[in-house]
Amino acid sequence: MLRSMAGRSQGQSAMTGPPWQRLFKTMSGLSIGVTGYSSKTNLWLEPAVSFDCQRTDVALECAGFLTGIGLDTTVMVRSIALRGFDQQMAGLVTDYMEHYGTKFAWKCVPKRVDKLSSGAFQVTWTDLQTGNELKDTYDSVLWAVGRAPETKTLGLDKLGVQLNNETGKIIVGPDESTSVPNIYAFGDISEVPTTVFTPLEYGCVGLSEEEAEKRHGNDGIEVYHAFYKPLEFTVAERDASQCYIKVICKRDRDQKILGLHFTGPNAGEVTQGFAMSFQCGATYSHLLKTIGIHPTCAEELIKLNITKRSGLDATVTGC
């Protein structure tokens, strides 16, 4: 069985450093593990991390393809999947993975790993929902601990750029500005397009619905959305209930697009194309004026006409 420990804790600790480092300070067996897999049953652990660039995308991607080649795979999630991403979309991704065989153990954290005389690994973890301590045995363990920002080597302190003392990440405002007026920091943030290459791909650019509502208020945004069925899913008779699109706009006259989210085949290709429009200040009316290429999944984006606010069925019917 493959388990991937992924997620983030919102709590604080007396220890310093990112939460995944704190977690490791309390664990034993850290020297045990591999960076790949070589047997039929595997254990993957991705300790909790708090900064945005440390998300569970890699854990889910790996769990997805391992399930696809026939391995019994379980993702152990400390809190929520894909923190920092739109959580409605994250739920669609994990629902799809569960439907196709990947198991999820929610709200669990590893405590120790012991290598047995047989060569197998005994993993002990805590179920945060019950407080119970659980154990199981696996053929291999992989640590996917994420990455920390290498900001200490940049000399930012000499420029007066403020860092988060706990994570080392640059502190930025909504417009990516730092504490120094003429210096901006860009990374895994709002205007950067990205794709999670899970079995059902998820591509996005701009703000999540949660972040857009936080910045502009519920009455300040309009969300256009649709559930659609890709042509390739129709031919293969695959379940398309998690194939979904939403475009988040400012609720004003221009309706500038704040965020675009897409789950479905070739999400990275679709998102890459629409990402350029963000640099040009794309609006909802620009989408409607765009001529679609038929039959493609991308054309569903330019046909969006139902808002969440309306409460109408957003399922696409016909071509």
N, C-alpha and C positions, 0 to 999 in steps of 0.2 A: 504494500500500500504506500502510496506517495502522499505525504501531507505537507502543505506549504503554510508556514506560519506567517500571516500577513495582517497588516492593519496598523492602527495607531491608538495611543492612549491620550486622552485629554487631561489626565490628572497630572499633578506635579510630584516631584520627588526631591528628597534632600540631596540626592546625588547630582553631580553636574554632568553636562554633556547631553547629547541627543538621547531620547528614550531608549533607542535600541542599544546604546552603549550602557545605559543604566541596567537594562535587562540582562545583558551579558555579564555584568559584574556580580549578579546574583545567581548565575547559572554555573553548573559544573559540566564538564565534558565538552568544552568548546573546541578542544583540539581534535575531536572526533568529527569526521565528516568528509565529504568529497565535493567536487565542483561539477559533477555530472552524474550520470546514472549508468549502471551496467547490469542490473538484474531485474527481475520481474516485479519486485515490490520495493518501493522507495519512500523515503521520508524527506520532504523539503521543509526547511524552516526559514521564514523571513521575519526576523524580529521587528517589533513595533518601531516606527520612525515618525517624527513629527513634522519635518520640513517638507514642503510641497513636492520637491523633486524626488522624494522617497515614497513612491506609491506602490501599490500592489500589482501594477500592470505586468511586470515581468513574471511574477509568481503565477498570475492567472494565465498568461500566455503559455508558460511552460506546462502548467497543469492541463491546459487545453490540448496541446499536441501530444502529451503523454497519454491522456485518455484516448486520444484518437488512434494511437498505435496499439491500444489494447491493455494498457496498464491500469490497475485498480488505483485510482487517484483521489486523494482527499485534500482539500485546501483548508488549513486551519487558520481562521481569521480572528485576530485579537479584538477588533471592534467593528469597523465597516470596510467593505471592499472599495478600492479606488477612491480613497479620501482625496479631496481636492478636485475630483471630477464631479460632474452633474450626477447626483445620487439616483435620480430616476433612471438615467441611462446605465449606471453601474448595476442597478437591480435587474435590468433587462439582460445585461451581459451574464451575470451569475445565474439568472433563471434559465437562460439558454444552455449554459454549461451543465447545470444540474439535470436538465431534461435529457442531455446527451451523455450522462453517466458520470460526470465529475461530482464528487461528494464535497460537502462543506461542513466544517465543524466551527460554528460561530462562537465568538467570545471565549477563546481558549488561549492560554499562554504556556510555552514550554518552561519546565523547571530544571530538568537535567537530562543528559544523555549518557548512557553507559554501554560500553562495548562488551558483549558477552563472549564467552569462550568459543562459542559456535561461529563467531564472526558477525553475528547479527547485532543490531542496535536496539537497546531498550530505552524508550523515550518516556519520560514522566512529564505530565503537564497538568495544569489546573484549569478546570472549567469555571470561568468567572461568574456564570449564572447560578451555579449551585455551590461553588466553593469546594467541590470534590476534587481529589487528586486522582488522576487516571494514568494508566500505563499501557503500553503496547510495544510490540517488537517488530522491527523492520529490517530489510536487507541493507539499506544504505541511507545515509543522511546527507543532505546538501544544505549548506548555509548560504542564504541569499540576503546579506545584511544591508544591501543598498550602498549608497555613497554619501560622503559628507562634502560640503562645499569647501574648496581649497582657497578660502579668502584670506587666510593669514599671510600668504606669500605675496599678496598684491600690494602691500604697503598702504592699505586704505586708511589706516590710523593716522598716517602723515597728512592725509587730505581731509581728515575730519569726517569720513564716511562712517556712519554708525552701523554696528553689527549687532545681531542678536547674540548676547553673551552665551546663551545656552546652546544654540545650534550652529553659530558661526555664519549664519545667513545674513545677507544684506537687508536692512530694513528699508522697505519702499512704500510709497503712497499708492493710491489707486491708479495714478498715471505712470507708475514705475520710477518716480523720482526718488532720489536718496536724500539724506540730510544735507547734502551739498547741492545747491540749486542747479548747477550745470552738469551734474553727473546723474545718469540713469542706469538702472540695472535691469537686464533682460535675462530671462531664463524660462523655466517651465511656468509661465504666467499667462495673463489674459489674452494677449494677441498672438501667442505662439501656437500654431496648429499642431496637433499631435494625434496619433492613432494608437489604440491598444489592439494588438494583433491576436486577439482571442478567437476561438472558433467562429463566433459571430463578431466581426470586427466593429470597433467603435471609434469613430473619428470625430474630432471637435475642434473648434476654433472660437475664441472669445470667451465670454462669461458663462458660467453655469447658471441655471435658473435660480439657484439659491443665492449666488453672489449678485446676480442682477437685481433680484428682489431686495437684497440687503442694501444695495447702493441706491436704488431708485424707488423702492416701495412696491407693494403689490399692485397698486393703482397706477404706477408709473411705467409698467411694462406690459407688452402684449405678446403672448406665446402662440404661434401658429404651429400646428402639429398634424401628423398623419401616421397611421399604421398602414404599411403597404406590403405587397407581396412581390418580391423580385421574380423576374421571368424564370431564372434558373431554379428557383425554389418550386415554381409551378410544375415544370417539366419533371423534376425529381420527386414531386409530392412531399416536399419538406415542410415542416412547421415554420410558419413565418410570423408567429404571434409576437416575437420580440423585435421584428424589423420595424424600426420607428424613426421618425424624423421630427425635429422641432427647431424652430427658428425663433429666437427671443429678440424682440424689438422694443425700442423706446416707444411709449404710448403717447406720441405727439404727432404733429402734422407730417413730419418727414419720415418717422418710423425707422430711424437708423437701426441697423442690425447690431445687436450686442453680443449674440452668441448663436452658434450653429452646431447642432448635434445630430449624428447620424449613426445608426447601427444597421449593418447589412453587409453584403458582399462588396469587396474592394472599397471599404470605407476610407482608407488612406488616399486612394486615387481621387475619390469624390471630394474629400476635405481639402486636399492640396489645391485643387482647382478653385474652389470657392474661397480659400484663404486669401488669394490675391485681391479679391473684391473688398476685403476688410481694409486693405491699405488705401483703397479708393473711397472709403466712406459709404459702403453699400447700404442701401435702404430696402425696405420691403417692396417698394414700387419697382426697384431695379430687378428684383427677382421676377415679378409678374411680367416685366417687359422682355425677359430673356426667352428666346426660342429654345425649346427642349429638343434633345436628340432621342428619338424613339427607336427601339425600346431600351431604355437605360434606367438604372436606379436613380441616377443623378437628376433626371428630369422630374422626379417626384418633388424635389425641393422647390422647383419653380412653379409648381401647381398648388402649393399650400394655400388654403383659403379658410380653414376652420380654426378658430381660436379655442384655447382651453376655457376661456371665460364664458364662451357660448354654451358649453356643456353638450354640444352636438357630437354625434358619433364621428370619430375622425378616421374611420376605416376607408381606405381607397377602394372604390369599386370600378370595374371596367378598366379600359386602357388609359 
